[in-house]
């Protein structure tokens, strides 16, 4: 059977059928495998087809991994039905597709076979060709983004990658007024009368010495009351600042205006800010404090936007990122001038990404600063219908592919250009696109000649018209910061054991750097005290209480219960020592619980990072970041009864659940968290926040991954049966009015 049409879903089918939960009717999942043909198959036949798309060697591995007595009857029944499929009507109809696929594979293999047949593996000509084309090899090697992420990970593992107490401690540091550096604030306006009062007022309210700020207000030919507002502000409040300069330009564009603003002063830092932005009172002080202690090779520090955050991936420990949005960003002026500022060949769309790539091409790093938050007003409806925005985004994406992309990215630009023309866009977008393509053709020779990045090392990372990995949740608005200073305490509990201190340090830094201010971190070491020094080092500079507990070697579940018993927070969260939290993880979940008082637990989405961890050398090799559809599940008790779709670090829950219904069952070493969520969910509602705010690791090595999955599968039946029985007993006791038994 030809499986090329569903090859991409073969792994999903394998996971579906190889798990013990395959005894359940998986019709919804299996139906997805039938999208490429129109016949409606019965459930047994659909299951048989799903088993067929698992490659033969995968089925052999599956048989070796499972005993003959265990596997689900459905799997072996479908194997019998699979043998009858060649006689079916559907099999006869799809025969031309199978023949065509075989011919296509033969054609694709022909050049390689001819080279091997006539040149041989060791001929001089082959050696010459390999040597001659070796410089081009990086153009075609896939995984540029993976290479860049691995470089970021390597820097994370360095001892001095992050200040001892984490970046949050640095951002909240108190400094005398004379210690703050001078900053040039560059604001470019164009018909900004609607938004400008909020920005100007937020600048006046900064917890920063205003005399150290020089405001350069550049107006690009506004036709509304923008200039009058700027002049009024200059007259009434100019004496509060070091200087307020108002310049009017004939609309040269975003980049040209900011480039000119940078030349107005010699201040060490330049704050580029959009006219639709309002800074929170602490924003400028926090980002400047971070910049003052950061390394000299860091060029920029991006402030976090609200209510809609730029959900690109950043390193949860070092806060390093591959590109930055310049809606509000602090730049090192010396670097900005050395790199000649923004590329004026681009429109406002894409200039920030281009400058980010150029910084990294020159060897600089980029940083994200989540504690420094700004509110960005976005007229979504207007933007959706704006042809200039639509055309600018597409043109910038193609421009950047030519300037910074590898050969495959440049080839993709050639293919994406006509696709963009065919897509339905705003009125007049196609005509504007054709004009943008004409300009791009004229610029192409210069861009390709400048593209040293793609030839030597990856710089640009492209996914269609996006740049790099994007976390889920871009349409989820952030909640406004709570007005009260007395926020509920959150207890973060980490279980660890000997030899994991280097991983524990990373997990601990991701806790110390949370933007939620009311926290405590409890570390429970299962046997020994080898992690005591690491915890003590982090606790010395932590902005909140850190406690370490130890117990004799008893296992994961007793360690978790010890942490729960010691917790004093209203809400609790588990973080395994090899998992990481993005800076707003607790803030996102706690904000959801505050906004939904009837909900006892909130959980979010998480990256599943396939990686190999070498404990001997303290190295981690990350293979892939995945957002498994398995976890895209709104709260459903019936679904939770069959499978665990809530990673342990992804959920924040009320502590009263532990007090009322107990903690982990201490005899469980696998799936203990699934058992806990089911017992809590029997008495309380949970809430899904569809935003990626954490990551957890799984083995990339097939043998380790198989052994891990086998252990989970072996525990599945026992844990499910015991949990079902306990829930049934408790439900029965509740019906008959007798006091329900306490779980322990």
N, C-alpha and C positions, 0 to 999 in steps of 0.2 A: 504493500500500500504506500502511495506517495503521501508524505506528511508535510510537504514543504509549506502548505497553506496554514498549518497550525503549529509549525515547529517552535515558534516563539512561546507557545503555551504548553509545550511538552513538560517543562519543569513544574509548572503549576499543576498539571495533571498528575505528575508523579507524586508531588507533595500531598495532593488530595487523596490519592488512592493508597499511598504507602502508610498513611497515618491510621491509627486504630479508629479514628472517627469515621473511617470510610464505611463502617457498617451502617451509617446513617444514609438516607436518600440524598445524594448530592446532585439532584437534577438541576438546580439553578447554576451550579458551577460547571457541570458537564455541558449544559446547553450552550455555554459560551464557546465550546470547541466546535460547534456545528454551524457557526456563522457563515462558513465559506460554501455551503451548499444549501439547497432549498428544501430537501426532503425532511419531513417531520418524522423523527425516529422515536420509537418507544423508549421508555426509561432503561430497560435492560440493554437494548441495542446501543443506546447512547453511552451507557457505561462501558460497553465493549469497545466502542470506537475510541473513547478516552484512553482505554488501556492500550490500544493499538499505537497511539501517537507517542507512547513511551518507547524509546528506542530499544532495540534488542539487548544491547549491553546493559542498559539501565534495568531491564527486567531481570537479567542474570544477577546483577548486584542485589536487586531486591530479594530474589530468592535466597541468595547466600546470607542476607542480613536477617531474614525472618525464618523461623522454624516452620515446618510444614503443618504443625498442629495449630499454630496461632492464626494465620492470615484470615481476613474477613471472607466469609463465604461468597460475598458479592464479587470479590476480585477473581476468585477461581471460577465462579460461574460465568463471569464475563469473558474469561479466557476461552471457555468452551464455545460461547456464542461467537467469539471473534473468528474461530475456525470456520464457522458457517457463513461468514460475511461474503467471501468471494462469489457465492451463488446468488447474492441478493441483487435486486434491480439497481440499487444505488451504486454498487460496485461496478456494474457494467456501464452505467452512465458516465462514471468518472474515469474510465479507462483512457480516453484521450489526454486527460490532464496528467495522468501518471506517465504516459509515454513522452509528453512534452517536457515534463520535469527531468526525465532521464536524459533526453537529448540536450537540454540546457546544461546539465551537470557535465555531460561529456564534452560539450563545446568549451566550457570554462576550464576544463582540465587539459585540453589539447595543447595549448602553448607550453605549459610546464612539462608535459610528457615529451614533446618534440625536443625541447632544450636538453632534457636528460638523455634522450635517445641519441642525438647527433653530436652534442657537445661533451657529454660526460661530466661527471662531478669534479674531475681533477684536471681538466684541460687548461692550457695557458689562457685560452680565450675566456673561459669561465672565470678564472682568477682575475683577468684584466677587467671584465665587466663588473665583477663584485667590487673591485678596488675603485673603479671609476665612478660607480654609482653609490658608494658608501656615504658620501656627504648628503645625498638626497634621501637616504633611508629614514631619517627622522620625519620627513614630510609625510611618510605613509604609515608610520607606526601608530596604531590607534592608542587611545588612552592618554591624550595630552592632559586632560583634566585630572585624571588619576595621578599622573606624574606630579602635577602642581600641588595636589592635596597631600601627596606623600612628602613633598618638600616641607609643606607647612607642618605636617605631623612630626617630621624629624626635628624641626626647630622647637616644637612644643616639648619634646623630650629633653631639651638642654636644661641644665640646672638653673640658669639665669633667664629662662624664657619669660617668666612672669615675676614681678615683685613678690616677696615672701607672703605678704598678706593678701595678694590678689589685686587686680586693678580697681576693684570697688573701694578698697581702703585708700588707694592713691587718689581716686577721684573725690573722696570725701575729706581729704586732708585739709586742715585749717592752716592758712598762711597769712602772715602779716601783709598789710596793704602794699608796703613798699617792695614785697617780694614778687608781686605779679608782673609779668612782662607786658610791654606795649603790644596792642593788637589792632590791626586795621580791619574794620568791618566794611565789606564791600556789598552794597545792595544795588541791584539793577532793577529798575521799574519800567513798566510799559502799560499804561492804562490800568494802574494798580490801586485806584482810589478806593475800591471795595475792601481790599485786604490791608492796606498800608497802616491804618491806625493801630491795628492789633500788633503788627511788627514793631512799630516805633514805641508803643507803650511797653512792650516786653523788653526792649533794649534799655529803657529807663529803669526797669525793675530788676536788672541783673544784680546778683550778689557778687559784684566784681567792681573794683575801683573804676568808676566811669571816666575819671581823668586819664586813665591808661588806654582809653579807646579813641581811635580816630575813625569817624564815620565818613565813608566816601559814598555819596548817594548819586548814582548815575541814572539819569532818565533817558530812555530811548524814544523820544518823540511822542510822549503821551498826549492824547487829545481830550482827556477828561480832567478832573481836578487834582491829578496826582502832583503836579508841580506846585500848585498852591499849598497842598498839604505839606510837602517837603520844605517849602520856604517858611511856612508857619512854624514847623517843628524846629527849623534852624534858628529862627528868631527867638522862640520862647524857651527852648531847652538846650541851645547850643553851648551855653556856658557850663553845663553839667559835664560835658565830654572834653577830651583833650582838644578835639577839633571836629567840626562838621562841615564837610565840603560838598557842595551841590554842583554837579556838572550836567549839562544838557547836551546830548549827542543826537545826530540825525539817524537814530536806529541802526547802528552798525552791527548789532547782534549781541548775544549773551557773552560769548567768548571775548570779543574785542573790548567790550565795556569792562569786564573784570580784569583783563590784561592791563588796561590803562589804569584801573584803580590800584593794582599792585605796584605801579610805578610812582604813585603819589607819595608814598612814605618809605621809610627804611625799617619799619617794625619787623621783628623776627617772625611774627605769625600773621596770617591773613585768614580772616573768617569770611568765606563766601556764603551768602545767604539769599534765598529766594524771597521775593516780596510777599508770597503767600504763607510764610512761615511765622510762627510765634514761638519764642524761646521760653521754656520754663525758667523760673528765677535762678536755679542753680546750674543751668545748662552750660553757660560759658565757663564758669569757674571749674566745673568738673572736667571738661574736655581740655582746658589749658593745663590743669594740674596733671593730667595724664601725659600731655605732650612734654611737659617739663622734665619728667623722669624717664621718658622713653628713649630708645636708642637713636643714634644719629642717622641711621639708614631708614627710618620711618618717615614717610613724606606727608602723610595725611591722617586725620582722625575724623571719621564720619559720625555725626550725631544721629541718634535713633529717631525715626519719624513716627508720629502717631496722628490720627488713629489707624492709618494703614502703613505698617512697617514695610520697608524694602526687604522681603523675605529671602534674600540670597543666603547661601551658606557662609558661615564664618567659623573659625576655630573656636570651640566653646571655652578653651582654656586661655589661649593667647589673644583671642579676639582679632586675629589676623584674617584678612579677606583678600579675594582676588580682584575685586573692583569696588568702587565706591560711588554712591550717588552724591551729587554736589548740590542738592537742595539746601543743605546746611552742613558745611564741612570746614574744619580747621586745617590750613595748609602751612607747611614750613616754607616761609617766603623765599629763602635761599634756594630751595629745590625748585619752587615754582618758577623763579626767574632763570635758573640754570637750564631748565627744560623749555624755556620760552613760552610758558603759559599754555593757554588753550589753543588747539589747532583751529585757526580761523577759517579753514576750508569747510568745516562742518557747521551745520545749523546748531541751535541750542540742544537739539536731541542728539545724544551720543557724545557730546564733548566731554562730559564727565567720565564716561567709560574709556574714551580714547586717552585722556590724560592718565587714568589709572593704569592702562596697559603700557603707556610710555614710561611711567614711573617704574613699573616692574621690569620693563625692558632694560632700563638703566641701572637696575640692581636695587631699587628701593622697595620697601614694604609698605603695606597699607593696613590701617588699624580701624576697627569699629569701636565705638564708645557707647554702649547701651545705657549707662547711667545718665548720660547727657541727652535729655529728650526734648524734642520740639514738636509742636502741633502744626501740621501741614494741611492747609485748606485746599481741597481738591474738588473742583466742579466736574464730577464724573460725567454727567450728561453732556456738558459742553465739550469735554475732551473727546468723548466717543464720536462726536459729529464733526470734529475739527480736522479738515483735510490736511492742514499743515503739520499737525501732530502725527497723523497717520503716515504721511509721506516721509516726514523727518525720521521717524523710527525705522522705517524700512530702508531708507537711504543710508542712515548711519550704520545699520547692521551690515549692509553690503560693503560700505566704505571700510569698516573695521576688519571685515574678513580679508579684503585685499591687502590691507596695511599690516595686519598682525596674524593672519591665519596661516595654517599649514596648507599644503596643496589640496587636501581634501576639503578644507574650509573654503578655499577659493573656488574649487569646482562646485561646491554646494551653492555658492553665491550665484554662479551662472544658472543653476537650476531654480533657485528660489526667486530670482528676478521675474521670470514669466509667471510663476505661480502667484506672486503678489499682485500682478496685473489682473489675473482672473478672479481673485477674491473680491467679494462685494465690500467696498469701503465707503467712505464718506463721499458726498457729492463733489465731483470735480477731482477726485483723488487720482484716477487713472491718468488724466492729462498732466497733473503735477508729477506723477511718477515717471512718465515718459521724459519730462524735462530733467528730473533728478537722474535718470539713467544716462541721459546725454552728457550731463556734467560729470558723472562718474566714469564714463568711457574716456573723457578727456583727461581725467585725473589718474586713470588706471596705470599707465606706464610709470609715473612717479611713485605711486603707492607700492607697486610691485618691486621697484628698485630699492625702496626703503625697507622692504619687508625682510629684514635680517632675522627677526624673531622666529618666523616659521621655519627658516632653514637651519637654525642652530639649536634652539630650545623653545619649548612652548611658552607663549605669553597669552595669546588670545584664546578664550574658551567660549565656544559657541554652541547654542542649542536653538536652531532655527533663528529667530530674531531676539532670543534671550542670550544672556552671558553667564554660563556656568549653572550649577545646581540651584534650583529654586525650592525653598521649603513650602509645603502646603499651608494654606491659611491666609493668602493675600487678601481675600475678601472679608476676613474676620476683623472687625474694628476693635482696637484696643479700648479697654474701659478707661474712663477718666481716673486719675489718681485719687484715692480716697481722701476726703477732706480731713479726717481725723488723724492725729499723730499716733494714736494708740491702736495700732492694727493688730489683728489676731496673730498669735505666735504660731509659727510653723516649725514642727520638729522633723528634721531630715535624718533618717537612720541609715547607716551604712554598715553592712556586715563584711568582715574581711578575715584573713588568716595569714599565717606566716608566709613571707616571700612575696607579698603583694604590695609592699609599701610604695613602690614606684608607681603602680597603677592607682593606689589610694591617694597619692598626692595630686594626681590629675583630677580625680573625681572630687577631692576636697576643694581644689581651687575653683571648680565649676560651681560648688556650693557657696563658697565664700564670695563669689562674684555675682550672686543673684541680686536682681534689682529690688526684690521684696525686702523691706528693711527689717522686719521682725522675724528673726530666725534663730534656731539653735541646731547644732550639728552633733549627733550622737554616733560615735564609732564603737562598734562591738567587735572585738577580736576573738575569734573562736580558737582558743588555745594559744598560750604564750603571750609575749609582749614585744614581738619583733617590730610592730608598727608604732610603738610608743613614741619614739623620737620624731617620726614624721608628723604624727598628730600634734605633739607638743610644739614643733616648729610652726605649724599652721595656726595653732591656737594662740601663739604669742602675739600675732599681729591681726587676728581675726576681728571683724567688727561686731561680733556677737558671740555668745557662749559656745564653747566647744568642749565636749566631754568624751572621754574614752573609757569604755568598760571592757572587762575581760572575763572569760569563763573557761573552764576546762574544755577540752575538745569534745563537743557534743553535737555539732552540726548546725546547718543553716537555720532551721526552724527555731530551736531554742535561742539562738543568737538574735533572731528577729524579735522574739517575745521579750527578751531582756531589754532590747532597745525600746520597744513599745511601753514596757512597764516604767522605764526611766523617763519617757517623754513627758514634757509639761505643756506642750502646745495644744491649741484647739484642734489643729489639723496635723496629720502625719503623712510622711512621704518616704518611701524606701528608695535608696540609690545604691545599686551594687557597685563594688569598687572598680569595676572595669567599664562602667557606663558614665555618660556625661550629660550635663544639662546645659541648654542654651541659657543666656543670662535672664531671660524673662519667663522661664518655665514656671517657677512658683508664682510669680506675679499674674500670669495668665490664668492659672488654675484657681488661685485664691480669689482673683477678681470675679471669676465665674461663680464661685460658691457664694460670695457676698451678694452678687446680683440675683442669685436663685436660692433663696433661703429654704425652699422645700427639698433641695438636693443635698445628699449627704456625701457625695464623692464626685469629683470631676476628673476626667482623663483626657489626654491629648494624643496627637499622633507622634510617631518617633521614627527616625531613620533606623533601619536594620543594616548595620555595617558588617559586611563580610570581611574578615581579616584573619591574619595569623599572628599570634603573640608568642614571641620567643622570650621566655622568662629568664633564660641564662644570660642573654645579651641585652635584655631590656629594650627589645626592638618590637615594633608593631608594623606589619605590612598590610595596609588596607587595600582591599580588592574592589569593593563596590559599595555604594550607598543605595539602599533600596527602600522604597515605601511600599511594603507588601499590602496588596488589597485585602489580605486576611484581617488587617487591623482597622480598615476603614468601615467600622461597624458602629452605628449609633446604639445606645444602650438597649438591650433586648435580653430579658431574663432567659427566654427559651433558647436563644442562640448561645448565651453564656453557659447554659447547661451542657452543651455539646463541645464547646471549644473555648479556649482562653484567648480573647482578642484584646486584652489589656496588658501591655508590658508592665512589669512591676514598678519601674521608675516613672511611668507615665501618669500615675493616678495619685491624687491628693484626697484624703478621706478624713472625716470627722473622727476624733479620738474616742468619742463615746461609743462608736461601733466596737472598738476593742474592749471597752469596759463592760458593754452589755453582752457581747457575743463571743468574747475570747479572741485569742490570737491564732498563730499557726498551730496546726496539729504537729506535735513535736516528733512523731514517728515518721513523718513524711520528709523525704529528701528530694523529691521531684514533684513539680506541679503544686507545691504548697501554696503558692500565691493564687492559683486558680481556685483551689479549695476555699481560700479566704475570701476572694471576691464573690464567690457563689453564696457563701453564708451571709456576708454583709448585704448582698443584693437581694436576698430573700426578705429583707426588712427595710430597705431604703432604696431610693432612686439614685441612679448615676447620671452623669451628663457628659456627652462627648463634645470636646472643643476641637474642631477639625483644623488644627494648626500644629505644625511640626515644631516641638519645643525641646526635644531630647534625642539621644541616640543610645542604642544598645548594640552590643557586639555578638556576632556568631562566628564560628570557625569557617574559614574559607577552604581549608584543607578537606577534601572529600572524606578521608578516613575519620578525621576528628568530627566532622559534621555528621557523618553516619553514626558514629558511636554515641554522639550526643542525642541525636534523634531516636536512636534505639532505646536509650535509657528513658526518654520521655514516653515513648510508645509502650514500653514495658510497664511504666507506672500508670498509664492512662486508665486502664480498666479498674484497677484497685481504687484509685483516687475518685473516679467517677462513681463507682458503686458505693463506696463509703460515704461520699458526700450526699448522694441521692438518698441513702438510707437515713442519714442524720436529719436531712431536711424533711423527709417524710415523717419521722418520729416527732420532730418539733411541730410540724403542721398538725399532726393528729392530736398532740397534747393541747395545742391552741384551740382546736375545734371542740374538744371535750371539756375545756375549761380548767384543766390541770396545769400547774406551773411547768413551763417547758424546761427541759434539761439544759444546763449550761455547758457550752462547748469548751473544751480545754485542749 
